[in-house]
Amino acid sequence: MKKDAQKTIISKTTDELHILRRAAQEKLSQMRFDLRAGKTANLKDLRAAKKEIAFISTIISQRKHE
């Protein structure tokens, strides 16, 4: 994830982050389904999606404990 994307995510509100995380989880689920169906073999996108979800979750957790 690029620094620009990280700054954009950090600037969002907690509610927006929850929506963004849910959308990323749905995207990851669809990518896993496509991988099993043989439609795609791009593992880099799967890894990037998981890292994005982890980053968003970290920001949510940090704000929760502030």
CHARMM internal coordinates of N, CA and C (Angstrom, degrees):
IC EDIT
DIST 1 N 1 CA 1.4435
DIST 1 CA 1 C 1.5297
ANGL 1 N 1 CA 1 C 107.25
DIST 1 C 2 N 1.3037
ANGL 1 CA 1 C 2 N 115.72
DIHE 1 N 1 CA 1 C 2 N 133.51
DIST 2 N 2 CA 1.4561
ANGL 1 C 2 N 2 CA 120.63
DIHE 1 CA 1 C 2 N 2 CA -177.92
DIST 2 CA 2 C 1.5150
ANGL 2 N 2 CA 2 C 111.30
DIHE 1 C 2 N 2 CA 2 C -79.00
DIST 2 C 3 N 1.3220
ANGL 2 CA 2 C 3 N 115.14
DIHE 2 N 2 CA 2 C 3 N 160.01
DIST 3 N 3 CA 1.4687
ANGL 2 C 3 N 3 CA 121.41
DIHE 2 CA 2 C 3 N 3 CA -178.46
DIST 3 CA 3 C 1.5275
ANGL 3 N 3 CA 3 C 111.11
DIHE 2 C 3 N 3 CA 3 C -60.45
DIST 3 C 4 N 1.3285
ANGL 3 CA 3 C 4 N 117.23
DIHE 3 N 3 CA 3 C 4 N -36.01
DIST 4 N 4 CA 1.4627
ANGL 3 C 4 N 4 CA 120.60
DIHE 3 CA 3 C 4 N 4 CA 179.49
DIST 4 CA 4 C 1.5230
ANGL 4 N 4 CA 4 C 110.64
DIHE 3 C 4 N 4 CA 4 C -62.47
DIST 4 C 5 N 1.3238
ANGL 4 CA 4 C 5 N 115.84
DIHE 4 N 4 CA 4 C 5 N -43.72
DIST 5 N 5 CA 1.4639
ANGL 4 C 5 N 5 CA 120.47
DIHE 4 CA 4 C 5 N 5 CA 179.97
DIST 5 CA 5 C 1.5252
ANGL 5 N 5 CA 5 C 110.48
DIHE 4 C 5 N 5 CA 5 C -65.78
DIST 5 C 6 N 1.3269
ANGL 5 CA 5 C 6 N 116.77
DIHE 5 N 5 CA 5 C 6 N -38.41
DIST 6 N 6 CA 1.4614
ANGL 5 C 6 N 6 CA 120.23
DIHE 5 CA 5 C 6 N 6 CA 178.74
DIST 6 CA 6 C 1.5211
ANGL 6 N 6 CA 6 C 111.10
DIHE 5 C 6 N 6 CA 6 C -64.59
DIST 6 C 7 N 1.3273
ANGL 6 CA 6 C 7 N 116.93
DIHE 6 N 6 CA 6 C 7 N -43.28
DIST 7 N 7 CA 1.4579
ANGL 6 C 7 N 7 CA 120.37
DIHE 6 CA 6 C 7 N 7 CA 178.86
DIST 7 CA 7 C 1.5193
ANGL 7 N 7 CA 7 C 111.27
DIHE 6 C 7 N 7 CA 7 C -63.63
DIST 7 C 8 N 1.3242
ANGL 7 CA 7 C 8 N 116.80
DIHE 7 N 7 CA 7 C 8 N -38.09
DIST 8 N 8 CA 1.4582
ANGL 7 C 8 N 8 CA 121.12
DIHE 7 CA 7 C 8 N 8 CA 178.12
DIST 8 CA 8 C 1.5221
ANGL 8 N 8 CA 8 C 110.54
DIHE 7 C 8 N 8 CA 8 C -64.00
DIST 8 C 9 N 1.3207
ANGL 8 CA 8 C 9 N 116.64
DIHE 8 N 8 CA 8 C 9 N -42.92
DIST 9 N 9 CA 1.4636
ANGL 8 C 9 N 9 CA 120.85
DIHE 8 CA 8 C 9 N 9 CA -179.52
DIST 9 CA 9 C 1.5253
ANGL 9 N 9 CA 9 C 110.43
DIHE 8 C 9 N 9 CA 9 C -66.53
DIST 9 C 10 N 1.3150
ANGL 9 CA 9 C 10 N 117.41
DIHE 9 N 9 CA 9 C 10 N -42.55
DIST 10 N 10 CA 1.4603
ANGL 9 C 10 N 10 CA 121.04
DIHE 9 CA 9 C 10 N 10 CA -179.17
DIST 10 CA 10 C 1.5240
ANGL 10 N 10 CA 10 C 111.38
DIHE 9 C 10 N 10 CA 10 C -63.18
DIST 10 C 11 N 1.3222
ANGL 10 CA 10 C 11 N 117.06
DIHE 10 N 10 CA 10 C 11 N -32.71
DIST 11 N 11 CA 1.4649
ANGL 10 C 11 N 11 CA 120.40
DIHE 10 CA 10 C 11 N 11 CA -177.14
DIST 11 CA 11 C 1.5298
ANGL 11 N 11 CA 11 C 113.28
DIHE 10 C 11 N 11 CA 11 C -76.83
DIST 11 C 12 N 1.3121
ANGL 11 CA 11 C 12 N 117.88
DIHE 11 N 11 CA 11 C 12 N -11.20
DIST 12 N 12 CA 1.4678
ANGL 11 C 12 N 12 CA 121.03
DIHE 11 CA 11 C 12 N 12 CA -179.31
DIST 12 CA 12 C 1.5341
ANGL 12 N 12 CA 12 C 111.23
DIHE 11 C 12 N 12 CA 12 C -77.22
DIST 12 C 13 N 1.3366
ANGL 12 CA 12 C 13 N 114.83
DIHE 12 N 12 CA 12 C 13 N 158.00
DIST 13 N 13 CA 1.4617
ANGL 12 C 13 N 13 CA 119.83
DIHE 12 CA 12 C 13 N 13 CA 177.52
DIST 13 CA 13 C 1.5227
ANGL 13 N 13 CA 13 C 109.07
DIHE 12 C 13 N 13 CA 13 C -77.06
DIST 13 C 14 N 1.3184
ANGL 13 CA 13 C 14 N 115.99
DIHE 13 N 13 CA 13 C 14 N 166.90
DIST 14 N 14 CA 1.4655
ANGL 13 C 14 N 14 CA 120.60
DIHE 13 CA 13 C 14 N 14 CA -178.71
DIST 14 CA 14 C 1.5274
ANGL 14 N 14 CA 14 C 111.12
DIHE 13 C 14 N 14 CA 14 C -63.04
DIST 14 C 15 N 1.3121
ANGL 14 CA 14 C 15 N 117.51
DIHE 14 N 14 CA 14 C 15 N -40.08
DIST 15 N 15 CA 1.4678
ANGL 14 C 15 N 15 CA 119.90
DIHE 14 CA 14 C 15 N 15 CA 178.28
DIST 15 CA 15 C 1.5239
ANGL 15 N 15 CA 15 C 111.45
DIHE 14 C 15 N 15 CA 15 C -63.06
DIST 15 C 16 N 1.3220
ANGL 15 CA 15 C 16 N 116.25
DIHE 15 N 15 CA 15 C 16 N -41.34
DIST 16 N 16 CA 1.4645
ANGL 15 C 16 N 16 CA 120.15
DIHE 15 CA 15 C 16 N 16 CA 177.54
DIST 16 CA 16 C 1.5176
ANGL 16 N 16 CA 16 C 110.78
DIHE 15 C 16 N 16 CA 16 C -64.60
DIST 16 C 17 N 1.3280
ANGL 16 CA 16 C 17 N 116.81
DIHE 16 N 16 CA 16 C 17 N -35.71
DIST 17 N 17 CA 1.4663
ANGL 16 C 17 N 17 CA 120.66
DIHE 16 CA 16 C 17 N 17 CA 178.65
DIST 17 CA 17 C 1.5274
ANGL 17 N 17 CA 17 C 111.33
DIHE 16 C 17 N 17 CA 17 C -65.88
DIST 17 C 18 N 1.3340
ANGL 17 CA 17 C 18 N 116.68
DIHE 17 N 17 CA 17 C 18 N -38.81
DIST 18 N 18 CA 1.4686
ANGL 17 C 18 N 18 CA 119.68
DIHE 17 CA 17 C 18 N 18 CA 177.24
DIST 18 CA 18 C 1.5257
ANGL 18 N 18 CA 18 C 110.67
DIHE 17 C 18 N 18 CA 18 C -62.56
DIST 18 C 19 N 1.3139
ANGL 18 CA 18 C 19 N 116.48
DIHE 18 N 18 CA 18 C 19 N -42.08
DIST 19 N 19 CA 1.4698
ANGL 18 C 19 N 19 CA 120.89
DIHE 18 CA 18 C 19 N 19 CA 178.60
DIST 19 CA 19 C 1.5237
ANGL 19 N 19 CA 19 C 110.21
DIHE 18 C 19 N 19 CA 19 C -65.68
DIST 19 C 20 N 1.3255
ANGL 19 CA 19 C 20 N 116.41
DIHE 19 N 19 CA 19 C 20 N -42.97
DIST 20 N 20 CA 1.4590
ANGL 19 C 20 N 20 CA 121.69
DIHE 19 CA 19 C 20 N 20 CA -179.96
DIST 20 CA 20 C 1.5334
ANGL 20 N 20 CA 20 C 111.29
DIHE 19 C 20 N 20 CA 20 C -64.37
DIST 20 C 21 N 1.3253
ANGL 20 CA 20 C 21 N 116.59
DIHE 20 N 20 CA 20 C 21 N -40.95
DIST 21 N 21 CA 1.4685
ANGL 20 C 21 N 21 CA 120.26
DIHE 20 CA 20 C 21 N 21 CA 178.88
DIST 21 CA 21 C 1.5207
ANGL 21 N 21 CA 21 C 110.64
DIHE 20 C 21 N 21 CA 21 C -64.80
DIST 21 C 22 N 1.3246
ANGL 21 CA 21 C 22 N 117.01
DIHE 21 N 21 CA 21 C 22 N -42.10
DIST 22 N 22 CA 1.4647
ANGL 21 C 22 N 22 CA 120.37
DIHE 21 CA 21 C 22 N 22 CA 179.52
DIST 22 CA 22 C 1.5296
ANGL 22 N 22 CA 22 C 111.03
DIHE 21 C 22 N 22 CA 22 C -62.88
DIST 22 C 23 N 1.3288
ANGL 22 CA 22 C 23 N 116.30
DIHE 22 N 22 CA 22 C 23 N -41.02
DIST 23 N 23 CA 1.4626
ANGL 22 C 23 N 23 CA 120.31
DIHE 22 CA 22 C 23 N 23 CA 178.35
DIST 23 CA 23 C 1.5264
ANGL 23 N 23 CA 23 C 110.79
DIHE 22 C 23 N 23 CA 23 C -64.75
DIST 23 C 24 N 1.3277
ANGL 23 CA 23 C 24 N 116.75
DIHE 23 N 23 CA 23 C 24 N -40.16
DIST 24 N 24 CA 1.4641
ANGL 23 C 24 N 24 CA 120.91
DIHE 23 CA 23 C 24 N 24 CA 178.88
DIST 24 CA 24 C 1.5297
ANGL 24 N 24 CA 24 C 110.86
DIHE 23 C 24 N 24 CA 24 C -66.40
DIST 24 C 25 N 1.3282
ANGL 24 CA 24 C 25 N 117.03
DIHE 24 N 24 CA 24 C 25 N -37.11
DIST 25 N 25 CA 1.4644
ANGL 24 C 25 N 25 CA 120.84
DIHE 24 CA 24 C 25 N 25 CA 177.77
DIST 25 CA 25 C 1.5254
ANGL 25 N 25 CA 25 C 110.79
DIHE 24 C 25 N 25 CA 25 C -65.91
DIST 25 C 26 N 1.3229
ANGL 25 CA 25 C 26 N 117.10
DIHE 25 N 25 CA 25 C 26 N -40.12
DIST 26 N 26 CA 1.4636
ANGL 25 C 26 N 26 CA 120.58
DIHE 25 CA 25 C 26 N 26 CA 177.71
DIST 26 CA 26 C 1.5221
ANGL 26 N 26 CA 26 C 110.87
DIHE 25 C 26 N 26 CA 26 C -66.07
DIST 26 C 27 N 1.3290
ANGL 26 CA 26 C 27 N 116.23
DIHE 26 N 26 CA 26 C 27 N -39.49
DIST 27 N 27 CA 1.4659
ANGL 26 C 27 N 27 CA 121.35
DIHE 26 CA 26 C 27 N 27 CA 177.65
DIST 27 CA 27 C 1.5223
ANGL 27 N 27 CA 27 C 110.12
DIHE 26 C 27 N 27 CA 27 C -62.74
DIST 27 C 28 N 1.3326
ANGL 27 CA 27 C 28 N 116.88
DIHE 27 N 27 CA 27 C 28 N -43.86
DIST 28 N 28 CA 1.4639
ANGL 27 C 28 N 28 CA 121.16
DIHE 27 CA 27 C 28 N 28 CA 178.94
DIST 28 CA 28 C 1.5274
ANGL 28 N 28 CA 28 C 110.83
DIHE 27 C 28 N 28 CA 28 C -63.19
DIST 28 C 29 N 1.3055
ANGL 28 CA 28 C 29 N 116.24
DIHE 28 N 28 CA 28 C 29 N -41.62
DIST 29 N 29 CA 1.4591
ANGL 28 C 29 N 29 CA 120.65
DIHE 28 CA 28 C 29 N 29 CA 178.37
DIST 29 CA 29 C 1.5317
ANGL 29 N 29 CA 29 C 111.03
DIHE 28 C 29 N 29 CA 29 C -60.48
DIST 29 C 30 N 1.3199
ANGL 29 CA 29 C 30 N 115.46
DIHE 29 N 29 CA 29 C 30 N -43.55
DIST 30 N 30 CA 1.4678
ANGL 29 C 30 N 30 CA 119.79
DIHE 29 CA 29 C 30 N 30 CA 179.01
DIST 30 CA 30 C 1.5275
ANGL 30 N 30 CA 30 C 110.79
DIHE 29 C 30 N 30 CA 30 C -65.84
DIST 30 C 31 N 1.3136
ANGL 30 CA 30 C 31 N 116.60
DIHE 30 N 30 CA 30 C 31 N -38.65
DIST 31 N 31 CA 1.4663
ANGL 30 C 31 N 31 CA 120.25
DIHE 30 CA 30 C 31 N 31 CA 179.04
DIST 31 CA 31 C 1.5274
ANGL 31 N 31 CA 31 C 110.85
DIHE 30 C 31 N 31 CA 31 C -65.13
DIST 31 C 32 N 1.3202
ANGL 31 CA 31 C 32 N 117.17
DIHE 31 N 31 CA 31 C 32 N -40.11
DIST 32 N 32 CA 1.4704
ANGL 31 C 32 N 32 CA 120.60
DIHE 31 CA 31 C 32 N 32 CA 177.71
DIST 32 CA 32 C 1.5281
ANGL 32 N 32 CA 32 C 110.77
DIHE 31 C 32 N 32 CA 32 C -64.96
DIST 32 C 33 N 1.3205
ANGL 32 CA 32 C 33 N 116.22
DIHE 32 N 32 CA 32 C 33 N -40.07
DIST 33 N 33 CA 1.4638
ANGL 32 C 33 N 33 CA 120.53
DIHE 32 CA 32 C 33 N 33 CA 178.18
DIST 33 CA 33 C 1.5267
ANGL 33 N 33 CA 33 C 109.98
DIHE 32 C 33 N 33 CA 33 C -63.02
DIST 33 C 34 N 1.3408
ANGL 33 CA 33 C 34 N 116.56
DIHE 33 N 33 CA 33 C 34 N -45.21
DIST 34 N 34 CA 1.4588
ANGL 33 C 34 N 34 CA 120.71
DIHE 33 CA 33 C 34 N 34 CA 179.22
DIST 34 CA 34 C 1.5278
ANGL 34 N 34 CA 34 C 111.23
DIHE 33 C 34 N 34 CA 34 C -63.78
DIST 34 C 35 N 1.3219
ANGL 34 CA 34 C 35 N 117.09
DIHE 34 N 34 CA 34 C 35 N -35.98
DIST 35 N 35 CA 1.4580
ANGL 34 C 35 N 35 CA 120.77
DIHE 34 CA 34 C 35 N 35 CA 179.02
DIST 35 CA 35 C 1.5328
ANGL 35 N 35 CA 35 C 110.53
DIHE 34 C 35 N 35 CA 35 C -63.74
DIST 35 C 36 N 1.3187
ANGL 35 CA 35 C 36 N 115.68
DIHE 35 N 35 CA 35 C 36 N -44.29
DIST 36 N 36 CA 1.4696
ANGL 35 C 36 N 36 CA 119.52
DIHE 35 CA 35 C 36 N 36 CA 179.85
DIST 36 CA 36 C 1.5269
ANGL 36 N 36 CA 36 C 111.88
DIHE 35 C 36 N 36 CA 36 C -68.48
DIST 36 C 37 N 1.3296
ANGL 36 CA 36 C 37 N 116.31
DIHE 36 N 36 CA 36 C 37 N -30.26
DIST 37 N 37 CA 1.4573
ANGL 36 C 37 N 37 CA 120.41
DIHE 36 CA 36 C 37 N 37 CA 179.83
DIST 37 CA 37 C 1.5283
ANGL 37 N 37 CA 37 C 111.71
DIHE 36 C 37 N 37 CA 37 C -81.13
DIST 37 C 38 N 1.3230
ANGL 37 CA 37 C 38 N 116.30
DIHE 37 N 37 CA 37 C 38 N -8.39
DIST 38 N 38 CA 1.4515
ANGL 37 C 38 N 38 CA 119.98
DIHE 37 CA 37 C 38 N 38 CA 178.22
DIST 38 CA 38 C 1.5133
ANGL 38 N 38 CA 38 C 113.70
DIHE 37 C 38 N 38 CA 38 C 85.99
DIST 38 C 39 N 1.3115
ANGL 38 CA 38 C 39 N 117.96
DIHE 38 N 38 CA 38 C 39 N 11.25
DIST 39 N 39 CA 1.4659
ANGL 38 C 39 N 39 CA 120.64
DIHE 38 CA 38 C 39 N 39 CA -178.66
DIST 39 CA 39 C 1.5189
ANGL 39 N 39 CA 39 C 112.42
DIHE 38 C 39 N 39 CA 39 C -78.12
DIST 39 C 40 N 1.3331
ANGL 39 CA 39 C 40 N 116.84
DIHE 39 N 39 CA 39 C 40 N -27.49
DIST 40 N 40 CA 1.4549
ANGL 39 C 40 N 40 CA 120.01
DIHE 39 CA 39 C 40 N 40 CA -179.22
DIST 40 CA 40 C 1.5242
ANGL 40 N 40 CA 40 C 109.48
DIHE 39 C 40 N 40 CA 40 C -142.68
DIST 40 C 41 N 1.3131
ANGL 40 CA 40 C 41 N 114.88
DIHE 40 N 40 CA 40 C 41 N 153.21
DIST 41 N 41 CA 1.4631
ANGL 40 C 41 N 41 CA 119.21
DIHE 40 CA 40 C 41 N 41 CA 177.91
DIST 41 CA 41 C 1.5238
ANGL 41 N 41 CA 41 C 109.83
DIHE 40 C 41 N 41 CA 41 C -132.60
DIST 41 C 42 N 1.3064
ANGL 41 CA 41 C 42 N 117.44
DIHE 41 N 41 CA 41 C 42 N 23.95
DIST 42 N 42 CA 1.4563
ANGL 41 C 42 N 42 CA 121.65
DIHE 41 CA 41 C 42 N 42 CA -177.09
DIST 42 CA 42 C 1.5186
ANGL 42 N 42 CA 42 C 110.23
DIHE 41 C 42 N 42 CA 42 C -90.65
DIST 42 C 43 N 1.3151
ANGL 42 CA 42 C 43 N 115.71
DIHE 42 N 42 CA 42 C 43 N 95.82
DIST 43 N 43 CA 1.4526
ANGL 42 C 43 N 43 CA 121.14
DIHE 42 CA 42 C 43 N 43 CA -178.09
DIST 43 CA 43 C 1.5197
ANGL 43 N 43 CA 43 C 112.57
DIHE 42 C 43 N 43 CA 43 C -75.75
DIST 43 C 44 N 1.3296
ANGL 43 CA 43 C 44 N 117.51
DIHE 43 N 43 CA 43 C 44 N -21.83
DIST 44 N 44 CA 1.4596
ANGL 43 C 44 N 44 CA 120.58
DIHE 43 CA 43 C 44 N 44 CA 178.79
DIST 44 CA 44 C 1.5269
ANGL 44 N 44 CA 44 C 110.73
DIHE 43 C 44 N 44 CA 44 C -63.47
DIST 44 C 45 N 1.3217
ANGL 44 CA 44 C 45 N 117.01
DIHE 44 N 44 CA 44 C 45 N -38.15
DIST 45 N 45 CA 1.4599
ANGL 44 C 45 N 45 CA 120.60
DIHE 44 CA 44 C 45 N 45 CA 178.64
DIST 45 CA 45 C 1.5270
ANGL 45 N 45 CA 45 C 111.16
DIHE 44 C 45 N 45 CA 45 C -65.98
DIST 45 C 46 N 1.3256
ANGL 45 CA 45 C 46 N 116.74
DIHE 45 N 45 CA 45 C 46 N -38.16
DIST 46 N 46 CA 1.4661
ANGL 45 C 46 N 46 CA 120.60
DIHE 45 CA 45 C 46 N 46 CA 177.58
DIST 46 CA 46 C 1.5281
ANGL 46 N 46 CA 46 C 110.32
DIHE 45 C 46 N 46 CA 46 C -63.11
DIST 46 C 47 N 1.3218
ANGL 46 CA 46 C 47 N 116.26
DIHE 46 N 46 CA 46 C 47 N -45.96
DIST 47 N 47 CA 1.4549
ANGL 46 C 47 N 47 CA 120.96
DIHE 46 CA 46 C 47 N 47 CA 179.44
DIST 47 CA 47 C 1.5267
ANGL 47 N 47 CA 47 C 111.24
DIHE 46 C 47 N 47 CA 47 C -62.27
DIST 47 C 48 N 1.3217
ANGL 47 CA 47 C 48 N 116.70
DIHE 47 N 47 CA 47 C 48 N -42.00
DIST 48 N 48 CA 1.4635
ANGL 47 C 48 N 48 CA 121.42
DIHE 47 CA 47 C 48 N 48 CA -179.57
DIST 48 CA 48 C 1.5256
ANGL 48 N 48 CA 48 C 110.86
DIHE 47 C 48 N 48 CA 48 C -65.15
DIST 48 C 49 N 1.3330
ANGL 48 CA 48 C 49 N 116.89
DIHE 48 N 48 CA 48 C 49 N -39.19
DIST 49 N 49 CA 1.4637
ANGL 48 C 49 N 49 CA 120.58
DIHE 48 CA 48 C 49 N 49 CA 179.15
DIST 49 CA 49 C 1.5252
ANGL 49 N 49 CA 49 C 110.90
DIHE 48 C 49 N 49 CA 49 C -65.68
DIST 49 C 50 N 1.3421
ANGL 49 CA 49 C 50 N 116.99
DIHE 49 N 49 CA 49 C 50 N -41.03
DIST 50 N 50 CA 1.4619
ANGL 49 C 50 N 50 CA 120.08
DIHE 49 CA 49 C 50 N 50 CA 178.09
DIST 50 CA 50 C 1.5248
ANGL 50 N 50 CA 50 C 111.57
DIHE 49 C 50 N 50 CA 50 C -64.67
DIST 50 C 51 N 1.3285
ANGL 50 CA 50 C 51 N 116.50
DIHE 50 N 50 CA 50 C 51 N -39.12
DIST 51 N 51 CA 1.4647
ANGL 50 C 51 N 51 CA 120.20
DIHE 50 CA 50 C 51 N 51 CA 178.67
DIST 51 CA 51 C 1.5232
ANGL 51 N 51 CA 51 C 111.12
DIHE 50 C 51 N 51 CA 51 C -66.97
DIST 51 C 52 N 1.3320
ANGL 51 CA 51 C 52 N 116.91
DIHE 51 N 51 CA 51 C 52 N -37.02
DIST 52 N 52 CA 1.4600
ANGL 51 C 52 N 52 CA 120.56
DIHE 51 CA 51 C 52 N 52 CA 178.01
DIST 52 CA 52 C 1.5270
ANGL 52 N 52 CA 52 C 110.56
DIHE 51 C 52 N 52 CA 52 C -64.06
DIST 52 C 53 N 1.3285
ANGL 52 CA 52 C 53 N 117.22
DIHE 52 N 52 CA 52 C 53 N -44.16
DIST 53 N 53 CA 1.4648
ANGL 52 C 53 N 53 CA 121.69
DIHE 52 CA 52 C 53 N 53 CA 178.36
DIST 53 CA 53 C 1.5263
ANGL 53 N 53 CA 53 C 109.96
DIHE 52 C 53 N 53 CA 53 C -61.92
DIST 53 C 54 N 1.3191
ANGL 53 CA 53 C 54 N 116.90
DIHE 53 N 53 CA 53 C 54 N -42.81
DIST 54 N 54 CA 1.4687
ANGL 53 C 54 N 54 CA 120.51
DIHE 53 CA 53 C 54 N 54 CA 179.42
DIST 54 CA 54 C 1.5249
ANGL 54 N 54 CA 54 C 111.36
DIHE 53 C 54 N 54 CA 54 C -64.12
DIST 54 C 55 N 1.3195
ANGL 54 CA 54 C 55 N 117.33
DIHE 54 N 54 CA 54 C 55 N -40.40
DIST 55 N 55 CA 1.4593
ANGL 54 C 55 N 55 CA 121.01
DIHE 54 CA 54 C 55 N 55 CA 179.44
DIST 55 CA 55 C 1.5292
ANGL 55 N 55 CA 55 C 110.76
DIHE 54 C 55 N 55 CA 55 C -64.78
DIST 55 C 56 N 1.3215
ANGL 55 CA 55 C 56 N 116.33
DIHE 55 N 55 CA 55 C 56 N -45.08
DIST 56 N 56 CA 1.4695
ANGL 55 C 56 N 56 CA 120.55
DIHE 55 CA 55 C 56 N 56 CA 179.35
DIST 56 CA 56 C 1.5317
ANGL 56 N 56 CA 56 C 109.99
DIHE 55 C 56 N 56 CA 56 C -63.08
DIST 56 C 57 N 1.3228
ANGL 56 CA 56 C 57 N 117.10
DIHE 56 N 56 CA 56 C 57 N -42.97
DIST 57 N 57 CA 1.4586
ANGL 56 C 57 N 57 CA 121.03
DIHE 56 CA 56 C 57 N 57 CA 178.94
DIST 57 CA 57 C 1.5207
ANGL 57 N 57 CA 57 C 111.66
DIHE 56 C 57 N 57 CA 57 C -62.35
DIST 57 C 58 N 1.3211
ANGL 57 CA 57 C 58 N 116.59
DIHE 57 N 57 CA 57 C 58 N -37.80
DIST 58 N 58 CA 1.4590
ANGL 57 C 58 N 58 CA 121.16
DIHE 57 CA 57 C 58 N 58 CA 178.21
DIST 58 CA 58 C 1.5197
ANGL 58 N 58 CA 58 C 111.11
DIHE 57 C 58 N 58 CA 58 C -63.61
DIST 58 C 59 N 1.3224
ANGL 58 CA 58 C 59 N 116.91
DIHE 58 N 58 CA 58 C 59 N -44.41
DIST 59 N 59 CA 1.4610
ANGL 58 C 59 N 59 CA 121.01
DIHE 58 CA 58 C 59 N 59 CA 179.67
DIST 59 CA 59 C 1.5289
ANGL 59 N 59 CA 59 C 110.33
DIHE 58 C 59 N 59 CA 59 C -63.36
DIST 59 C 60 N 1.3266
ANGL 59 CA 59 C 60 N 117.11
DIHE 59 N 59 CA 59 C 60 N -42.61
DIST 60 N 60 CA 1.4680
ANGL 59 C 60 N 60 CA 120.98
DIHE 59 CA 59 C 60 N 60 CA 178.13
DIST 60 CA 60 C 1.5225
ANGL 60 N 60 CA 60 C 110.07
DIHE 59 C 60 N 60 CA 60 C -61.06
DIST 60 C 61 N 1.3221
ANGL 60 CA 60 C 61 N 116.77
DIHE 60 N 60 CA 60 C 61 N -44.44
DIST 61 N 61 CA 1.4564
ANGL 60 C 61 N 61 CA 121.23
DIHE 60 CA 60 C 61 N 61 CA -179.51
DIST 61 CA 61 C 1.5246
ANGL 61 N 61 CA 61 C 112.14
DIHE 60 C 61 N 61 CA 61 C -64.22
DIST 61 C 62 N 1.3067
ANGL 61 CA 61 C 62 N 116.67
DIHE 61 N 61 CA 61 C 62 N -41.07
DIST 62 N 62 CA 1.4603
ANGL 61 C 62 N 62 CA 120.52
DIHE 61 CA 61 C 62 N 62 CA 178.44
DIST 62 CA 62 C 1.5212
ANGL 62 N 62 CA 62 C 111.29
DIHE 61 C 62 N 62 CA 62 C -62.44
DIST 62 C 63 N 1.3067
ANGL 62 CA 62 C 63 N 115.87
DIHE 62 N 62 CA 62 C 63 N -42.18
DIST 63 N 63 CA 1.4751
ANGL 62 C 63 N 63 CA 119.20
DIHE 62 CA 62 C 63 N 63 CA 179.90
DIST 63 CA 63 C 1.5221
ANGL 63 N 63 CA 63 C 111.07
DIHE 62 C 63 N 63 CA 63 C -68.47
DIST 63 C 64 N 1.2958
ANGL 63 CA 63 C 64 N 116.87
DIHE 63 N 63 CA 63 C 64 N -31.99
DIST 64 N 64 CA 1.4574
ANGL 63 C 64 N 64 CA 121.40
DIHE 63 CA 63 C 64 N 64 CA 179.74
DIST 64 CA 64 C 1.5246
ANGL 64 N 64 CA 64 C 110.87
DIHE 63 C 64 N 64 CA 64 C -65.29
DIST 64 C 65 N 1.3178
ANGL 64 CA 64 C 65 N 116.65
DIHE 64 N 64 CA 64 C 65 N -34.83
DIST 65 N 65 CA 1.4654
ANGL 64 C 65 N 65 CA 121.42
DIHE 64 CA 64 C 65 N 65 CA -176.13
DIST 65 CA 65 C 1.5327
ANGL 65 N 65 CA 65 C 113.70
DIHE 64 C 65 N 65 CA 65 C -92.68
DIST 65 C 66 N 1.3151
ANGL 65 CA 65 C 66 N 116.99
DIHE 65 N 65 CA 65 C 66 N 3.40
DIST 66 N 66 CA 1.4698
ANGL 65 C 66 N 66 CA 119.86
DIHE 65 CA 65 C 66 N 66 CA 178.40
DIST 66 CA 66 C 1.5030
ANGL 66 N 66 CA 66 C 111.35
DIHE 65 C 66 N 66 CA 66 C -81.07
END
COOR INIT
IC SEED 1 N 1 CA 1 C
IC BUILD
